Amino acid sequence: MIIAFSVTPVGVGESVGAAVAEAVRVIRASGLPNETNALFTTIEGEWDEVMAVIKQAVDAVMEVAPRCSIVLKGDVRPGSTNAITSKVESVESHLRQPR
């Protein structure tokens, strides 16, 4: 499965980068395939392991913020692996083809 998610600290002021960085540290330390961009982090793995990492990321934010907002979007496809890169590679392949 792939989950794209964001954790947003609430109640820490306008700048949330330091708190979000703590969540990203947890995600990267998990060893699961992941990518972070300006709005979301995408993580890939089995249901239980992905959800456990998301909980740990929320817990990391909650250590420095009184409240945390979470947004999740998932693609559950049993047996699929390396979807983080293969989905993008598929689109890029189509873009290289003439119309």
The first five atom37 places (N, CA, C, CB, O) and aatype in JSON, in Angstrom:
{
  "aatype": [12, 9, 9, 0, 13, 15, 19, 16, 14, 19, 7, 19, 7, 6, 15, 19, 7, 0, 0, 19, 0, 6, 0, 19, 1, 19, 9, 1, 0, 15, 7, 10, 14, 2, 6, 16, 2, 0, 10, 13, 16, 16, 9, 6, 7, 6, 17, 3, 6, 19, 12, 0, 19, 9, 11, 5, 0, 19, 3, 0, 19, 12, 6, 19, 0, 14, 1, 4, 15, 9, 19, 10, 11, 7, 3, 19, 1, 14, 7, 15, 16, 2, 0, 9, 16, 15, 11, 19, 6, 15, 19, 6, 15, 8, 10, 1, 5, 14, 1],
  "atom_mask": [
    [1, 1, 1, 1, 1],
    [1, 1, 1, 1, 1],
    [1, 1, 1, 1, 1],
    [1, 1, 1, 1, 1],
    [1, 1, 1, 1, 1],
    [1, 1, 1, 1, 1],
    [1, 1, 1, 1, 1],
    [1, 1, 1, 1, 1],
    [1, 1, 1, 1, 1],
    [1, 1, 1, 1, 1],
    [1, 1, 1, 0, 1],
    [1, 1, 1, 1, 1],
    [1, 1, 1, 0, 1],
    [1, 1, 1, 1, 1],
    [1, 1, 1, 1, 1],
    [1, 1, 1, 1, 1],
    [1, 1, 1, 0, 1],
    [1, 1, 1, 1, 1],
    [1, 1, 1, 1, 1],
    [1, 1, 1, 1, 1],
    [1, 1, 1, 1, 1],
    [1, 1, 1, 1, 1],
    [1, 1, 1, 1, 1],
    [1, 1, 1, 1, 1],
    [1, 1, 1, 1, 1],
    [1, 1, 1, 1, 1],
    [1, 1, 1, 1, 1],
    [1, 1, 1, 1, 1],
    [1, 1, 1, 1, 1],
    [1, 1, 1, 1, 1],
    [1, 1, 1, 0, 1],
    [1, 1, 1, 1, 1],
    [1, 1, 1, 1, 1],
    [1, 1, 1, 1, 1],
    [1, 1, 1, 1, 1],
    [1, 1, 1, 1, 1],
    [1, 1, 1, 1, 1],
    [1, 1, 1, 1, 1],
    [1, 1, 1, 1, 1],
    [1, 1, 1, 1, 1],
    [1, 1, 1, 1, 1],
    [1, 1, 1, 1, 1],
    [1, 1, 1, 1, 1],
    [1, 1, 1, 1, 1],
    [1, 1, 1, 0, 1],
    [1, 1, 1, 1, 1],
    [1, 1, 1, 1, 1],
    [1, 1, 1, 1, 1],
    [1, 1, 1, 1, 1],
    [1, 1, 1, 1, 1],
    [1, 1, 1, 1, 1],
    [1, 1, 1, 1, 1],
    [1, 1, 1, 1, 1],
    [1, 1, 1, 1, 1],
    [1, 1, 1, 1, 1],
    [1, 1, 1, 1, 1],
    [1, 1, 1, 1, 1],
    [1, 1, 1, 1, 1],
    [1, 1, 1, 1, 1],
    [1, 1, 1, 1, 1],
    [1, 1, 1, 1, 1],
    [1, 1, 1, 1, 1],
    [1, 1, 1, 1, 1],
    [1, 1, 1, 1, 1],
    [1, 1, 1, 1, 1],
    [1, 1, 1, 1, 1],
    [1, 1, 1, 1, 1],
    [1, 1, 1, 1, 1],
    [1, 1, 1, 1, 1],
    [1, 1, 1, 1, 1],
    [1, 1, 1, 1, 1],
    [1, 1, 1, 1, 1],
    [1, 1, 1, 1, 1],
    [1, 1, 1, 0, 1],
    [1, 1, 1, 1, 1],
    [1, 1, 1, 1, 1],
    [1, 1, 1, 1, 1],
    [1, 1, 1, 1, 1],
    [1, 1, 1, 0, 1],
    [1, 1, 1, 1, 1],
    [1, 1, 1, 1, 1],
    [1, 1, 1, 1, 1],
    [1, 1, 1, 1, 1],
    [1, 1, 1, 1, 1],
    [1, 1, 1, 1, 1],
    [1, 1, 1, 1, 1],
    [1, 1, 1, 1, 1],
    [1, 1, 1, 1, 1],
    [1, 1, 1, 1, 1],
    [1, 1, 1, 1, 1],
    [1, 1, 1, 1, 1],
    [1, 1, 1, 1, 1],
    [1, 1, 1, 1, 1],
    [1, 1, 1, 1, 1],
    [1, 1, 1, 1, 1],
    [1, 1, 1, 1, 1],
    [1, 1, 1, 1, 1],
    [1, 1, 1, 1, 1],
    [1, 1, 1, 1, 1]
  ],
  "atom_positions": [
    [[0.83, -1.17, 0.0], [0.0, 0.0, 0.0], [0.87, 1.23, 0.0], [-0.94, 0.0, 1.19], [2.0, 1.22, 0.47]],
    [[0.31, 2.3, -0.54], [0.96, 3.6, -0.51], [0.02, 4.55, 0.23], [1.28, 4.13, -1.96], [-1.19, 4.56, 0.0]],
    [[0.59, 5.33, 1.13], [-0.17, 6.38, 1.81], [0.57, 7.69, 1.61], [-0.37, 6.07, 3.33], [1.76, 7.8, 1.92]],
    [[-0.14, 8.68, 1.08], [0.37, 10.05, 1.05], [-0.3, 10.74, 2.23], [0.07, 10.8, -0.34], [-1.53, 10.71, 2.36]],
    [[0.49, 11.36, 3.08], [-0.11, 11.98, 4.26], [0.66, 13.23, 4.67], [-0.15, 10.99, 5.42], [1.82, 13.43, 4.31]],
    [[-0.04, 14.04, 5.43], [0.6, 15.2, 6.03], [0.21, 15.27, 7.49], [0.22, 16.51, 5.28], [-0.91, 14.92, 7.86]],
    [[1.13, 15.73, 8.29], [0.86, 16.03, 9.69], [1.17, 17.51, 9.88], [1.72, 15.12, 10.67], [2.26, 17.97, 9.55]],
    [[0.21, 18.23, 10.4], [0.38, 19.67, 10.59], [0.23, 20.02, 12.05], [-0.62, 20.46, 9.74], [-0.84, 19.85, 12.62]],
    [[1.29, 20.52, 12.67], [1.2, 20.96, 14.05], [0.27, 22.17, 14.14], [2.59, 21.3, 14.61], [0.31, 23.06, 13.3]],
    [[-0.55, 22.19, 15.14], [-1.47, 23.3, 15.37], [-1.15, 23.9, 16.73], [-2.97, 22.83, 15.29], [-0.93, 23.18, 17.71]],
    [[-1.13, 25.21, 16.78], [-0.88, 25.89, 18.05], [0.57, 26.17, 18.35], [0.0, 0.0, 0.0], [0.94, 26.43, 19.49]],
    [[1.41, 26.14, 17.3], [2.83, 26.41, 17.5], [3.29, 27.67, 16.77], [3.65, 25.22, 17.05], [4.49, 27.95, 16.7]],
    [[2.34, 28.41, 16.22], [2.69, 29.6, 15.47], [2.66, 29.33, 13.98], [0.0, 0.0, 0.0], [2.27, 28.26, 13.53]],
    [[3.09, 30.32, 13.23], [3.02, 30.25, 11.78], [4.01, 29.26, 11.16], [3.25, 31.61, 11.2], [3.68, 28.57, 10.2]],
    [[5.21, 29.2, 11.71], [6.24, 28.31, 11.17], [6.13, 26.93, 11.82], [7.64, 28.9, 11.39], [6.23, 26.8, 13.04]],
    [[5.92, 25.9, 10.98], [5.77, 24.54, 11.51], [6.89, 23.61, 11.05], [4.42, 23.97, 11.08], [6.86, 22.42, 11.33]],
    [[7.88, 24.16, 10.34], [8.94, 23.34, 9.75], [9.69, 22.48, 10.74], [0.0, 0.0, 0.0], [9.98, 21.32, 10.44]],
    [[10.02, 23.0, 11.9], [10.79, 22.22, 12.88], [9.99, 21.03, 13.38], [11.2, 23.11, 14.06], [10.53, 19.94, 13.53]],
    [[8.71, 21.23, 13.65], [7.86, 20.13, 14.12], [7.65, 19.09, 13.02], [6.51, 20.66, 14.6], [7.69, 17.89, 13.3]],
    [[7.44, 19.54, 11.79], [7.26, 18.61, 10.67], [8.55, 17.82, 10.45], [6.86, 19.37, 9.38], [8.51, 16.63, 10.12]],
    [[9.7, 18.46, 10.63], [10.97, 17.77, 10.47], [11.1, 16.6, 11.44], [12.13, 18.74, 10.69], [11.67, 15.57, 11.09]],
    [[10.57, 16.74, 12.64], [10.6, 15.64, 13.6], [9.8, 14.45, 13.09], [10.07, 16.1, 14.96], [10.21, 13.3, 13.26]],
    [[8.66, 14.72, 12.47], [7.85, 13.64, 11.88], [8.6, 12.98, 10.73], [6.49, 14.19, 11.39], [8.59, 11.76, 10.6]],
    [[9.24, 13.78, 9.9], [9.97, 13.23, 8.75], [11.16, 12.39, 9.23], [10.46, 14.37, 7.82], [11.49, 11.39, 8.6]],
    [[11.79, 12.79, 10.32], [12.89, 11.98, 10.88], [12.4, 10.57, 11.21], [13.47, 12.65, 12.14], [13.07, 9.58, 10.91]],
    [[11.23, 10.49, 11.83], [10.64, 9.2, 12.19], [10.38, 8.37, 10.94], [9.33, 9.4, 12.99], [10.69, 7.18, 10.89]],
    [[9.81, 9.0, 9.93], [9.47, 8.3, 8.68], [10.73, 7.77, 8.02], [8.71, 9.23, 7.72], [10.78, 6.61, 7.62]],
    [[11.74, 8.6, 7.9], [12.99, 8.17, 7.24], [13.69, 7.07, 8.03], [13.93, 9.36, 7.07], [14.3, 6.18, 7.44]],
    [[13.61, 7.13, 9.34], [14.24, 6.1, 10.18], [13.51, 4.76, 10.1], [14.28, 6.57, 11.63], [14.07, 3.74, 10.49]],
    [[12.3, 4.76, 9.59], [11.51, 3.52, 9.52], [12.09, 2.5, 8.55], [10.09, 3.84, 9.13], [11.87, 1.3, 8.7]],
    [[12.82, 2.98, 7.56], [13.37, 2.08, 6.55], [12.4, 1.77, 5.43], [0.0, 0.0, 0.0], [12.77, 1.1, 4.46]],
    [[11.15, 2.25, 5.53], [10.19, 2.04, 4.45], [10.45, 3.03, 3.32], [8.73, 2.18, 4.98], [10.91, 4.14, 3.58]],
    [[10.17, 2.64, 2.08], [10.32, 3.59, 0.97], [9.43, 4.82, 1.23], [9.95, 2.92, -0.38], [8.27, 4.68, 1.59]],
    [[10.01, 6.0, 1.04], [9.24, 7.23, 1.29], [9.81, 8.38, 0.5], [9.24, 7.57, 2.79], [10.98, 8.38, 0.1]],
    [[8.96, 9.37, 0.27], [9.35, 10.61, -0.4], [8.6, 11.75, 0.27], [9.06, 10.56, -1.94], [7.43, 11.6, 0.62]],
    [[9.27, 12.87, 0.44], [8.64, 14.04, 1.03], [8.69, 15.17, 0.01], [9.33, 14.46, 2.36], [9.73, 15.42, -0.6]],
    [[7.56, 15.86, -0.16], [7.54, 17.06, -1.0], [6.94, 18.21, -0.2], [6.72, 16.82, -2.32], [6.8, 18.1, 1.02]],
    [[6.58, 19.28, -0.85], [6.12, 20.49, -0.14], [4.83, 20.29, 0.63], [5.94, 21.61, -1.11], [4.57, 21.0, 1.6]],
    [[4.0, 19.33, 0.22], [2.69, 19.17, 0.85], [2.49, 17.84, 1.57], [1.64, 19.32, -0.16], [1.76, 17.78, 2.56]],
    [[3.13, 16.77, 1.1], [2.87, 15.44, 1.65], [4.15, 14.62, 1.75], [1.86, 14.71, 0.8], [5.16, 14.93, 1.12]],
    [[4.07, 13.58, 2.55], [5.07, 12.52, 2.53], [4.34, 11.27, 2.08], [5.76, 12.31, 3.94], [3.24, 10.97, 2.55]],
    [[4.95, 10.54, 1.16], [4.4, 9.29, 0.68], [5.24, 8.17, 1.25], [4.35, 9.23, -0.88], [6.47, 8.22, 1.23]],
    [[4.57, 7.15, 1.76], [5.27, 6.01, 2.36], [4.64, 4.73, 1.82], [5.2, 6.06, 3.92], [3.43, 4.67, 1.58]],
    [[5.47, 3.7, 1.63], [4.98, 2.45, 1.04], [5.37, 1.27, 1.92], [5.54, 2.26, -0.38], [6.48, 1.19, 2.44]],
    [[4.43, 0.35, 2.08], [4.69, -0.87, 2.85], [3.39, -1.59, 3.12], [0.0, 0.0, 0.0], [2.36, -1.31, 2.5]],
    [[3.44, -2.52, 4.04], [2.24, -3.25, 4.45], [1.41, -2.37, 5.39], [2.61, -4.6, 5.13], [1.95, -1.5, 6.07]],
    [[0.11, -2.62, 5.41], [-0.84, -1.81, 6.18], [-0.34, -1.51, 7.6], [-2.19, -2.53, 6.25], [-0.21, -0.35, 7.98]],
    [[-0.06, -2.57, 8.37], [0.29, -2.38, 9.78], [1.58, -1.58, 9.96], [0.43, -3.72, 10.46], [1.67, -0.75, 10.87]],
    [[2.57, -1.83, 9.11], [3.83, -1.11, 9.28], [3.7, 0.36, 8.87], [4.93, -1.79, 8.46], [4.28, 1.23, 9.51]],
    [[2.95, 0.63, 7.81], [2.74, 2.01, 7.38], [1.96, 2.78, 8.44], [1.99, 2.06, 6.02], [2.34, 3.9, 8.8]],
    [[0.89, 2.2, 8.94], [0.07, 2.89, 9.94], [0.85, 3.1, 11.24], [-1.2, 2.09, 10.22], [0.66, 4.12, 11.91]],
    [[1.71, 2.16, 11.59], [2.54, 2.33, 12.79], [3.48, 3.51, 12.63], [3.34, 1.04, 13.07], [3.68, 4.28, 13.58]],
    [[4.07, 3.67, 11.45], [4.98, 4.8, 11.2], [4.2, 6.12, 11.24], [5.7, 4.63, 9.84], [4.69, 7.11, 11.78]],
    [[3.01, 6.13, 10.66], [2.21, 7.36, 10.69], [1.89, 7.73, 12.14], [0.9, 7.18, 9.88], [1.96, 8.9, 12.5]],
    [[1.54, 6.76, 12.96], [1.27, 7.04, 14.37], [2.5, 7.6, 15.06], [0.79, 5.77, 15.09], [2.41, 8.55, 15.84]],
    [[3.66, 7.02, 14.78], [4.9, 7.52, 15.38], [5.19, 8.94, 14.93], [6.07, 6.6, 15.0], [5.68, 9.76, 15.71]],
    [[4.89, 9.25, 13.67], [5.1, 10.61, 13.16], [4.17, 11.59, 13.88], [4.86, 10.66, 11.63], [4.59, 12.69, 14.25]],
    [[2.93, 11.2, 14.06], [1.98, 12.05, 14.8], [2.47, 12.23, 16.24], [0.55, 11.44, 14.79], [2.44, 13.34, 16.76]],
    [[2.9, 11.15, 16.88], [3.42, 11.25, 18.25], [4.6, 12.21, 18.33], [3.84, 9.87, 18.75], [4.72, 12.96, 19.31]],
    [[5.47, 12.2, 17.32], [6.62, 13.11, 17.31], [6.15, 14.57, 17.25], [7.54, 12.8, 16.12], [6.71, 15.43, 17.92]],
    [[5.13, 14.83, 16.44], [4.59, 16.19, 16.37], [3.93, 16.57, 17.69], [3.56, 16.31, 15.21], [4.08, 17.7, 18.16]],
    [[3.21, 15.64, 18.28], [2.5, 15.93, 19.53], [3.45, 16.2, 20.7], [1.6, 14.77, 19.88], [3.04, 16.76, 21.71]],
    [[4.71, 15.82, 20.56], [5.7, 16.14, 21.59], [6.03, 17.62, 21.6], [6.98, 15.32, 21.38], [6.49, 18.15, 22.62]],
    [[5.8, 18.31, 20.47], [6.16, 19.72, 20.38], [4.98, 20.63, 20.08], [7.2, 19.91, 19.33], [5.14, 21.85, 19.97]],
    [[3.78, 20.05, 19.94], [2.59, 20.84, 19.61], [1.4, 20.32, 20.43], [2.28, 20.78, 18.08], [1.32, 19.13, 20.73]],
    [[0.48, 21.22, 20.79], [-0.68, 20.78, 21.57], [-1.74, 20.06, 20.73], [-1.3, 21.96, 22.25], [-2.67, 19.46, 21.28]],
    [[-1.6, 20.14, 19.41], [-2.62, 19.57, 18.52], [-1.96, 19.25, 17.18], [-3.82, 20.56, 18.34], [-0.99, 19.88, 16.79]],
    [[-2.53, 18.24, 16.47], [-1.98, 17.83, 15.18], [-3.12, 17.51, 14.23], [-1.03, 16.61, 15.34], [-4.03, 16.76, 14.57]],
    [[-3.07, 18.07, 13.03], [-4.02, 17.77, 11.98], [-3.38, 16.76, 11.03], [-4.46, 19.07, 11.22], [-2.21, 16.89, 10.68]],
    [[-4.17, 15.75, 10.61], [-3.65, 14.69, 9.75], [-4.52, 14.58, 8.5], [-3.6, 13.34, 10.5], [-5.75, 14.59, 8.58]],
    [[-3.87, 14.47, 7.34], [-4.55, 14.21, 6.08], [-3.93, 12.94, 5.49], [-4.45, 15.43, 5.08], [-2.71, 12.83, 5.39]],
    [[-4.79, 11.98, 5.1], [-4.31, 10.72, 4.53], [-4.99, 10.44, 3.2], [-4.56, 9.55, 5.51], [-6.19, 10.69, 3.03]],
    [[-4.22, 9.93, 2.25], [-4.77, 9.43, 1.0], [-4.03, 8.14, 0.68], [-4.63, 10.49, -0.18], [-2.8, 8.12, 0.66]],
    [[-4.77, 7.07, 0.43], [-4.12, 5.79, 0.27], [-4.49, 5.05, -0.99], [0.0, 0.0, 0.0], [-5.54, 5.28, -1.59]],
    [[-3.61, 4.14, -1.39], [-3.83, 3.22, -2.5], [-3.48, 1.83, -1.97], [-2.96, 3.6, -3.77], [-2.31, 1.49, -1.8]],
    [[-4.52, 1.04, -1.72], [-4.31, -0.31, -1.2], [-4.37, -1.27, -2.39], [-5.38, -0.68, -0.11], [-5.42, -1.43, -3.02]],
    [[-3.25, -1.89, -2.68], [-3.16, -2.81, -3.83], [-2.28, -3.98, -3.43], [-2.59, -2.09, -5.1], [-1.07, -3.94, -3.62]],
    [[-2.89, -5.03, -2.87], [-2.11, -6.19, -2.41], [-1.19, -6.74, -3.5], [-3.05, -7.29, -1.92], [-1.57, -6.85, -4.66]],
    [[0.01, -7.06, -3.08], [0.98, -7.64, -4.01], [1.8, -6.63, -4.78], [0.0, 0.0, 0.0], [2.78, -6.99, -5.43]],
    [[1.41, -5.37, -4.73], [2.15, -4.33, -5.45], [3.35, -3.87, -4.62], [1.23, -3.13, -5.77], [3.23, -3.65, -3.41]],
    [[4.48, -3.75, -5.27], [5.68, -3.22, -4.61], [6.31, -2.17, -5.51], [6.7, -4.37, -4.27], [6.07, -2.15, -6.72]],
    [[7.11, -1.32, -4.93], [7.82, -0.27, -5.65], [6.88, 0.67, -6.41], [8.8, -0.88, -6.61], [7.25, 1.23, -7.44]],
    [[5.66, 0.83, -5.9], [4.68, 1.67, -6.57], [5.03, 3.15, -6.5], [3.31, 1.44, -5.98], [4.63, 3.93, -7.36]],
    [[5.77, 3.55, -5.48], [6.16, 4.96, -5.36], [6.88, 5.41, -6.63], [7.06, 5.19, -4.12], [6.62, 6.5, -7.15]],
    [[7.77, 4.57, -7.14], [8.5, 4.95, -8.34], [7.84, 4.44, -9.62], [9.91, 4.43, -8.27], [7.86, 5.13, -10.64]],
    [[7.25, 3.25, -9.58], [6.71, 2.69, -10.83], [5.52, 3.49, -11.35], [6.29, 1.25, -10.61], [5.34, 3.59, -12.57]],
    [[4.71, 4.07, -10.48], [3.58, 4.89, -10.94], [4.09, 6.13, -11.68], [2.69, 5.3, -9.75], [3.54, 6.51, -12.71]],
    [[5.12, 6.76, -11.14], [5.69, 7.95, -11.77], [6.38, 7.56, -13.08], [6.68, 8.65, -10.82], [6.26, 8.27, -14.08]],
    [[7.11, 6.45, -13.07], [7.77, 5.99, -14.3], [6.77, 5.72, -15.41], [8.59, 4.72, -14.02], [7.05, 6.0, -16.58]],
    [[5.61, 5.2, -15.07], [4.56, 4.95, -16.07], [4.1, 6.25, -16.72], [3.37, 4.23, -15.43], [3.98, 6.33, -17.95]],
    [[3.85, 7.25, -15.92], [3.41, 8.55, -16.45], [4.51, 9.17, -17.3], [3.02, 9.51, -15.3], [4.24, 9.67, -18.39]],
    [[5.76, 9.12, -16.82], [6.88, 9.68, -17.58], [7.03, 8.97, -18.92], [8.18, 9.57, -16.77], [7.34, 9.62, -19.93]],
    [[6.82, 7.68, -18.95], [6.9, 6.91, -20.2], [5.85, 7.41, -21.19], [6.7, 5.41, -19.92], [6.14, 7.57, -22.38]],
    [[4.65, 7.64, -20.73], [3.59, 8.15, -21.6], [3.9, 9.57, -22.09], [2.25, 8.13, -20.86], [3.57, 9.92, -23.22]],
    [[4.52, 10.36, -21.25], [4.87, 11.73, -21.64], [5.94, 11.76, -22.74], [5.36, 12.52, -20.42], [5.98, 12.68, -23.55]],
    [[6.8, 10.76, -22.77], [7.86, 10.7, -23.8], [7.29, 10.31, -25.16], [8.96, 9.69, -23.39], [7.93, 10.55, -26.18]],
    [[6.13, 9.71, -25.19], [5.54, 9.3, -26.44], [4.85, 10.48, -27.11], [4.55, 8.14, -26.22], [4.2, 11.28, -26.44]],
    [[4.99, 10.58, -28.44], [4.3, 11.69, -29.14], [2.78, 11.52, -29.06], [4.74, 11.76, -30.62], [2.27, 10.4, -28.94]],
    [[2.1, 12.61, -29.12], [0.63, 12.58, -29.06], [0.03, 12.02, -30.3], [0.07, 13.95, -28.82], [-1.19, 11.92, -30.41]]
  ]
}
